[in-house]
Amino acid sequence: QVQLVESGGGVVQPGGSLRLSCVASGITFSNYVMAWYRQAPGKQRELVATIFRGEITNYADSVKGRFTISRDNARSTVYLQMNSLKPADMAVYYCNARLWQMDYWGQGTQVTVSS
């Protein structure tokens, strides 16, 4: 059974930082492309950051220079370090694991940016 479990969300003031974690089980983690998505109320889910098997990364323009995605294959964990948070970053953040036709999602973790 595949599980992706996110943690690390919470409430932070504008300009603050959070680190999200996603622990995967039931998959050969190192084979998968891992990504973080987010969905704000009333908006479509959007891709935030991706890390490929060779640790090549890609970011949405809105988070470049502020967010960093990383992975620890030994711990089957992907991280999203979020700095200089803005109210526009407020959303539910989802972890995604993808390999060919296999596509798995976590349950999401809420990030609230508010003064």
Disulfide bonds with the S-S distance in Angstrom:
Cys22-Cys95 2.11
